[in-house]
Amino acid sequence: MFTSYSGDQNRPVAHFKFVIGLPNCGTKQMWPVLDYTGSYDKLVLLDDGKLRHYTNTEDKADEQRGVQTDYDEDLAEAHKPRFYDYEQGQYCLDKAISPQHKHSLFAHICLAKKENNWNDSNFLLRKILNPLFHGISLIILLIIAIVYFILPTLRDLVGNIVTTIAMCLMVSQAADLVCIFTDFTNHVSFIVADIILWFSLLAAFFWLNSFGYYIWKTFRSRNVFLRVTDGRKYCYYSVYAWGCTATMAVLAVFAHFFLDADSYKKENMRGEQQTIGWLGICIFFAPIACTIIVNIFFYVTTRKLINRRTVYGRIAHKLKANFIMFFLMLLVMSFAWLFLTMSWLALDGLVYAHIIVNAFQAPLLLYICVLRQRHVTYLLKKSCCYNEPPSANDWGDEMHYMNGNEY
């Protein structure tokens, strides 16, 4: 059972005790290891109670069947087995028997914390800059939500939709931020974080779809100049957006636990915890693709209606500004979703591109929803700058911007 450091097997040990349970990994990741015939992992229980885990091992039969090359001497160092010793309490070891009655060793080990190389660009981008970008995005999205929530003039249907989209994107950024730090697998369930991430992202696109439908329907209406948004319309859109999101989320979770194959579930693992499998991700992502296609239809048809219109009043001018804001938001959110989808190919270049695009998403939305809207900046100045002398031509927000191309 026990092996000495020199390799002598079946070493006698005077006092030892078996303790049943899982290792105390704390904040470290717990990882399963299987030592079977032909595997590259080898588990050795040392006589002082430590567990030695060899990696990159090779059977003698495989070595004899291998082809000798001129590079064998150069690669000899790379082919040497590497090992790490785990202290007592940092592992659990047991014997496993396969259906073919083959014996093997199975262990749960607490992975040693990797030394962080601050000169490694991959580590800097994934573990330093990416969380920093998420934090900045959270602050920017919170600013958008606050601006559209505290200013009374902006609390119409469009303002409430923009606020809801910003809040949904905030939740998705926070959930994605949790998934970045994979060292805390024993304290956070990543499958819950993934469900929250995809749920909030799907809700944001359904709300964007409601935004596009409102503009499309309003421009098609004959009495567009008499249209007034109210809370009842927001309730109707809430039933559509949250109802569709909840329905698709329930289907995705059901498909993950009851329909998805175990082999596909195990492909997405963080530590020893599962995340949403490919079937669940497809159910979450397919409606997003459908809403993007429908929103493109709303944009094309509304664009044609605007080009036919020759006379503009203030209400139509404001609706046109909302239409432009909808199109720009659709463009930014669709590109961010596209790069998020491509990052699942696990190619470093696509992952880096997703990190960069995601970092630009919130600042672009701030520019589209706040900085680009002149009436929003005017209301912010009017609300924040109390010491400015009153203008002699101050006719109020409605008269000041009538036909002034400020939307």
C-alpha positions as CSV (number, residue, x, y, z in Angstrom):
1,M,0.0,0.0,0.0
2,F,2.7,2.4,1.0
3,T,5.8,3.3,-1.1
4,S,9.0,4.9,0.0
5,Y,10.6,7.9,-1.6
6,S,13.2,5.6,-3.2
7,G,10.5,3.5,-4.9
8,D,10.3,0.5,-2.5
9,Q,6.7,-0.8,-2.4
10,N,4.7,-2.3,0.4
11,R,6.6,-0.4,3.1
12,P,5.4,-1.2,6.6
13,V,3.9,1.7,8.5
14,A,3.4,1.5,12.2
15,H,0.5,3.9,12.8
16,F,-2.0,5.0,10.3
17,K,-5.7,5.7,10.2
18,F,-8.3,5.8,7.4
19,V,-10.5,8.9,7.4
20,I,-13.6,8.8,5.1
21,G,-14.7,12.0,3.5
22,L,-13.7,14.6,1.0
23,P,-10.5,16.6,1.1
24,N,-10.5,20.0,2.7
25,C,-9.7,22.1,-0.3
26,G,-10.9,25.5,1.0
27,T,-10.7,27.9,-1.9
28,K,-8.7,25.5,-4.1
29,Q,-10.2,23.5,-6.9
30,M,-11.0,19.9,-6.4
31,W,-10.0,17.7,-9.3
32,P,-10.6,14.0,-10.0
33,V,-7.6,11.8,-11.0
34,L,-7.9,8.2,-12.3
35,D,-4.8,5.9,-12.4
36,Y,-5.5,3.0,-14.7
37,T,-3.4,0.8,-17.0
38,G,-2.1,3.0,-19.9
39,S,-3.0,6.3,-18.3
40,Y,-0.7,9.3,-18.1
41,D,-1.5,9.8,-14.4
42,K,0.0,7.7,-11.7
43,L,-0.9,7.8,-8.0
44,V,1.6,6.7,-5.3
45,L,0.8,6.7,-1.6
46,L,4.1,7.5,0.3
47,D,5.0,6.1,3.6
48,D,4.7,9.5,5.4
49,G,1.1,9.9,4.4
50,K,1.6,12.1,1.3
51,L,0.1,11.3,-2.1
52,R,2.4,11.7,-5.0
53,H,0.7,12.4,-8.4
54,Y,2.9,11.7,-11.4
55,T,1.9,13.2,-14.7
56,N,3.2,12.7,-18.3
57,T,4.0,9.0,-17.5
58,E,4.2,6.4,-20.2
59,D,4.1,2.6,-20.1
60,K,7.2,0.6,-21.0
61,A,5.3,-1.2,-23.8
62,D,4.4,2.2,-25.3
63,E,8.0,3.3,-25.1
64,Q,9.1,0.1,-26.9
65,R,6.5,0.6,-29.6
66,G,7.5,4.2,-30.0
67,V,9.6,5.3,-33.0
68,Q,13.1,6.6,-32.2
69,T,13.9,9.9,-33.7
70,D,16.8,12.3,-33.7
71,Y,15.0,14.6,-31.4
72,D,14.7,12.0,-28.6
73,E,17.6,13.4,-26.7
74,D,16.3,16.9,-27.0
75,L,12.9,15.9,-25.8
76,A,14.1,13.6,-23.0
77,E,13.6,16.3,-20.4
78,A,10.1,16.9,-21.6
79,H,9.2,13.2,-21.4
80,K,10.4,12.9,-17.8
81,P,7.4,12.3,-15.4
82,R,6.5,15.3,-13.3
83,F,5.0,14.9,-9.9
84,Y,3.5,16.9,-7.0
85,D,3.1,15.7,-3.4
86,Y,-0.2,16.4,-1.7
87,E,-0.3,16.7,2.1
88,Q,-2.7,14.8,4.3
89,G,-6.1,16.3,4.1
90,Q,-5.5,17.6,0.6
91,Y,-6.5,14.4,-1.1
92,C,-8.7,11.3,-0.8
93,L,-7.7,8.0,-2.4
94,D,-9.8,4.9,-3.1
95,K,-9.7,1.8,-5.3
96,A,-12.0,1.6,-8.3
97,I,-13.1,-1.5,-10.2
98,S,-14.3,-1.2,-13.7
99,P,-17.2,-3.3,-15.2
100,Q,-14.4,-5.4,-16.8
101,H,-13.1,-6.1,-13.3
102,K,-10.0,-4.1,-13.9
103,H,-8.5,-2.4,-10.8
104,S,-7.5,1.2,-10.8
105,L,-6.9,4.0,-8.3
106,F,-9.2,7.0,-8.0
107,A,-8.4,10.2,-6.1
108,H,-9.8,13.7,-5.5
109,I,-7.0,16.2,-5.1
110,C,-6.8,19.8,-4.2
111,L,-5.1,21.6,-7.0
112,A,-2.1,23.6,-6.0
113,K,-2.5,27.3,-6.6
114,K,-0.7,28.2,-9.8
115,E,2.0,30.8,-9.6
116,N,0.7,33.9,-11.4
117,N,3.1,35.2,-14.0
118,W,2.5,38.9,-14.3
119,N,4.5,38.9,-17.5
120,D,2.1,36.5,-19.1
121,S,-0.2,38.3,-21.5
122,N,-2.8,35.6,-21.2
123,F,-3.0,35.9,-17.4
124,L,-3.1,39.7,-17.6
125,L,-5.9,39.8,-20.1
126,R,-8.1,37.0,-18.6
127,K,-7.6,37.6,-14.9
128,I,-6.7,41.2,-14.6
129,L,-8.0,43.3,-17.5
130,N,-11.2,41.3,-18.0
131,P,-12.5,41.7,-14.5
132,L,-11.4,45.4,-14.6
133,F,-13.4,45.8,-17.8
134,H,-16.4,44.1,-16.2
135,G,-16.2,46.5,-13.2
136,I,-16.1,49.5,-15.5
137,S,-19.0,48.2,-17.5
138,L,-21.0,47.8,-14.4
139,I,-20.4,51.4,-13.4
140,I,-21.3,52.7,-16.9
141,L,-24.5,50.7,-17.2
142,L,-25.5,51.8,-13.7
143,I,-25.0,55.4,-14.8
144,I,-27.3,54.8,-17.8
145,A,-30.0,53.3,-15.6
146,I,-29.8,56.1,-13.1
147,V,-29.9,58.9,-15.7
148,Y,-33.1,57.4,-17.3
149,F,-34.6,56.7,-13.9
150,I,-34.1,59.9,-12.0
151,L,-35.0,62.4,-14.7
152,P,-38.8,62.7,-14.8
153,T,-38.9,63.7,-18.5
154,L,-37.1,60.5,-19.5
155,R,-39.4,58.2,-17.6
156,D,-41.6,57.4,-20.5
157,L,-41.9,54.0,-22.3
158,V,-38.6,54.3,-24.1
159,G,-36.8,55.5,-21.0
160,N,-38.1,52.6,-19.0
161,I,-37.1,50.1,-21.7
162,V,-33.6,51.5,-21.8
163,T,-33.4,51.4,-18.0
164,T,-34.5,47.7,-18.0
165,I,-32.0,46.8,-20.7
166,A,-29.2,48.4,-18.8
167,M,-30.2,46.6,-15.6
168,C,-30.3,43.2,-17.5
169,L,-26.8,43.8,-18.9
170,M,-25.6,44.8,-15.4
171,V,-26.8,41.4,-14.1
172,S,-25.1,39.5,-17.0
173,Q,-21.8,41.4,-16.4
174,A,-21.9,40.6,-12.7
175,A,-22.7,36.9,-13.3
176,D,-19.9,36.7,-15.9
177,L,-17.5,38.4,-13.4
178,V,-18.3,35.5,-11.0
179,C,-17.4,32.9,-13.6
180,I,-14.0,34.6,-14.3
181,F,-12.6,33.7,-10.8
182,T,-12.5,29.9,-11.0
183,D,-10.5,29.6,-7.8
184,F,-13.7,29.9,-5.7
185,T,-15.4,26.7,-6.9
186,N,-16.4,25.6,-3.5
187,H,-18.3,28.7,-2.6
188,V,-20.1,29.6,-5.8
189,S,-22.1,27.3,-8.0
190,F,-21.1,28.1,-11.5
191,I,-24.2,26.5,-13.0
192,V,-26.3,29.1,-11.1
193,A,-24.1,31.9,-12.3
194,D,-24.4,30.6,-15.9
195,I,-28.2,30.4,-15.6
196,I,-28.3,34.0,-14.3
197,L,-25.9,35.1,-17.1
198,W,-27.9,33.7,-19.9
199,F,-31.2,34.6,-18.4
200,S,-30.3,38.3,-18.1
201,L,-28.7,38.4,-21.5
202,L,-31.8,36.8,-23.1
203,A,-34.0,39.3,-21.2
204,A,-32.0,42.2,-22.6
205,F,-32.6,41.1,-26.1
206,F,-36.3,40.5,-25.6
207,W,-36.6,44.0,-24.2
208,L,-34.7,45.3,-27.2
209,N,-37.1,43.4,-29.4
210,S,-40.0,45.2,-27.5
211,F,-38.3,48.5,-28.2
212,G,-38.1,47.8,-31.9
213,Y,-41.7,46.6,-32.0
214,Y,-42.9,49.8,-30.3
215,I,-41.1,52.0,-32.8
216,W,-42.3,49.9,-35.8
217,K,-45.9,49.9,-34.7
218,T,-45.9,53.6,-33.8
219,F,-44.6,54.6,-37.3
220,R,-47.1,52.4,-39.0
221,S,-50.0,54.0,-37.1
222,R,-51.9,56.8,-38.7
223,N,-52.4,58.8,-35.6
224,V,-48.7,58.8,-34.7
225,F,-48.8,62.4,-33.5
226,L,-51.4,61.6,-30.9
227,R,-49.6,58.6,-29.4
228,V,-48.8,58.9,-25.7
229,T,-46.8,56.2,-23.9
230,D,-48.1,55.1,-20.5
231,G,-47.5,52.5,-17.8
232,R,-50.0,50.1,-19.3
233,K,-47.9,49.6,-22.5
234,Y,-44.8,49.0,-20.3
235,C,-46.8,46.3,-18.4
236,Y,-47.8,44.7,-21.7
237,Y,-44.1,44.6,-22.9
238,S,-43.1,43.3,-19.5
239,V,-45.4,40.4,-19.8
240,Y,-43.9,39.6,-23.3
241,A,-40.3,40.1,-22.4
242,W,-40.2,38.4,-19.0
243,G,-42.6,35.7,-20.0
244,C,-40.6,34.6,-23.0
245,T,-37.4,34.8,-21.0
246,A,-38.7,32.7,-18.1
247,T,-40.2,30.2,-20.5
248,M,-36.9,29.7,-22.5
249,A,-34.9,29.6,-19.2
250,V,-37.1,26.8,-17.8
251,L,-36.8,24.9,-21.1
252,A,-33.0,25.3,-21.1
253,V,-32.6,24.2,-17.5
254,F,-34.9,21.2,-18.0
255,A,-33.0,20.3,-21.2
256,H,-29.7,20.5,-19.3
257,F,-30.7,18.3,-16.4
258,F,-33.0,15.8,-18.2
259,L,-32.2,15.8,-22.0
260,D,-28.5,16.7,-22.4
261,A,-26.0,13.8,-22.6
262,D,-23.6,13.4,-19.7
263,S,-20.7,13.5,-22.1
264,Y,-21.6,16.9,-23.3
265,K,-22.2,18.1,-19.7
266,K,-18.7,17.1,-18.7
267,E,-17.2,19.1,-21.6
268,N,-18.1,22.3,-19.7
269,M,-16.5,21.9,-16.3
270,R,-15.0,24.4,-13.9
271,G,-13.1,22.5,-11.2
272,E,-15.5,19.7,-10.2
273,Q,-18.7,21.7,-11.0
274,Q,-20.7,21.6,-14.1
275,T,-21.9,24.6,-16.1
276,I,-24.8,24.8,-18.5
277,G,-24.3,22.2,-21.3
278,W,-24.4,22.8,-25.0
279,L,-28.1,21.9,-25.3
280,G,-29.0,24.5,-22.7
281,I,-26.8,27.1,-24.3
282,C,-28.5,26.5,-27.7
283,I,-31.9,27.0,-26.1
284,F,-30.7,30.2,-24.6
285,F,-29.0,31.5,-27.7
286,A,-31.4,30.5,-30.4
287,P,-34.1,33.0,-29.3
288,I,-31.5,35.7,-29.2
289,A,-30.7,35.0,-32.9
290,C,-34.4,35.1,-33.7
291,T,-34.9,38.4,-32.0
292,I,-31.9,39.9,-33.9
293,I,-33.5,38.8,-37.2
294,V,-36.9,40.2,-36.2
295,N,-35.2,43.5,-35.1
296,I,-33.5,43.7,-38.5
297,F,-37.0,43.4,-40.1
298,F,-38.3,46.2,-37.8
299,Y,-35.3,48.4,-38.8
300,V,-35.7,47.8,-42.6
301,T,-39.5,48.4,-42.7
302,T,-39.3,51.4,-40.4
303,R,-36.5,52.9,-42.4
304,K,-38.7,52.7,-45.5
305,L,-41.6,54.4,-43.7
306,I,-39.3,57.2,-42.5
307,N,-38.0,57.8,-46.0
308,R,-41.6,58.1,-47.4
309,R,-42.5,60.7,-44.7
310,T,-42.0,64.3,-45.9
311,V,-43.5,66.3,-43.0
312,Y,-42.0,66.0,-39.5
313,G,-43.4,67.3,-36.2
314,R,-41.8,67.2,-32.8
315,I,-43.3,63.8,-31.9
316,A,-42.2,62.2,-35.2
317,H,-38.8,63.8,-34.8
318,K,-38.4,62.3,-31.3
319,L,-39.5,58.9,-32.6
320,K,-36.9,59.1,-35.4
321,A,-34.3,59.8,-32.7
322,N,-35.5,56.8,-30.7
323,F,-35.4,54.7,-33.9
324,I,-31.7,55.7,-34.5
325,M,-31.0,54.8,-30.8
326,F,-32.7,51.5,-31.3
327,F,-30.6,50.7,-34.4
328,L,-27.3,51.6,-32.7
329,M,-28.2,49.6,-29.6
330,L,-29.1,46.6,-31.8
331,L,-25.8,46.9,-33.6
332,V,-23.6,47.1,-30.5
333,M,-25.5,44.3,-28.6
334,S,-25.5,42.0,-31.6
335,F,-21.8,42.4,-32.2
336,A,-21.1,41.7,-28.5
337,W,-23.4,38.6,-28.6
338,L,-21.7,37.4,-31.8
339,F,-18.2,37.6,-30.3
340,L,-19.5,35.9,-27.1
341,T,-20.8,33.0,-29.2
342,M,-17.5,32.7,-31.1
343,S,-15.5,32.7,-27.9
344,W,-17.1,29.3,-27.1
345,L,-14.8,27.8,-29.8
346,A,-12.1,28.0,-27.1
347,L,-9.6,29.7,-29.5
348,D,-7.4,32.3,-27.7
349,G,-7.8,34.9,-30.4
350,L,-11.6,34.7,-30.3
351,V,-11.6,34.8,-26.5
352,Y,-9.4,37.9,-26.5
353,A,-11.6,39.5,-29.2
354,H,-14.7,38.8,-27.0
355,I,-13.0,40.5,-24.0
356,I,-12.1,43.6,-26.0
357,V,-15.6,43.8,-27.7
358,N,-17.3,43.3,-24.3
359,A,-15.2,46.1,-22.8
360,F,-16.4,48.5,-25.5
361,Q,-20.1,47.6,-25.2
362,A,-21.0,49.6,-22.1
363,P,-19.1,52.8,-23.2
364,L,-20.8,52.7,-26.6
365,L,-24.2,52.3,-25.0
366,L,-23.4,55.3,-22.8
367,Y,-22.6,57.3,-25.8
368,I,-25.7,56.1,-27.7
369,C,-28.2,56.5,-24.9
370,V,-26.9,59.5,-23.0
371,L,-24.1,61.5,-24.6
372,R,-25.5,61.4,-28.2
373,Q,-28.9,62.4,-27.0
374,R,-28.9,66.2,-26.8
375,H,-32.1,66.5,-24.9
376,V,-30.7,64.1,-22.3
377,T,-27.5,66.1,-21.9
378,Y,-29.6,69.3,-21.7
379,L,-31.7,67.8,-18.9
380,L,-28.6,66.7,-17.1
381,K,-27.1,70.2,-17.2
382,K,-30.4,71.7,-16.2
383,S,-30.7,69.3,-13.2
384,C,-27.1,69.4,-12.1
385,C,-25.9,73.0,-12.8
386,Y,-28.0,75.1,-10.5
387,N,-25.6,78.1,-10.4
388,E,-25.9,78.9,-14.1
389,P,-27.7,82.2,-14.9
390,P,-31.2,81.7,-16.4
391,S,-31.3,82.1,-20.1
392,A,-33.4,84.9,-21.6
393,N,-34.8,82.5,-24.2
394,D,-35.7,79.8,-21.7
395,W,-39.0,78.5,-23.0
396,G,-38.8,75.2,-21.4
397,D,-37.7,71.8,-22.7
398,E,-40.6,71.3,-25.0
399,M,-40.5,74.7,-26.7
400,H,-36.7,75.0,-26.7
401,Y,-36.2,71.8,-28.7
402,M,-39.2,72.1,-31.0
403,N,-37.9,71.6,-34.5
404,G,-34.5,72.3,-33.2
405,N,-32.9,69.0,-34.3
406,E,-31.9,68.2,-30.7
407,Y,-33.2,64.6,-30.7
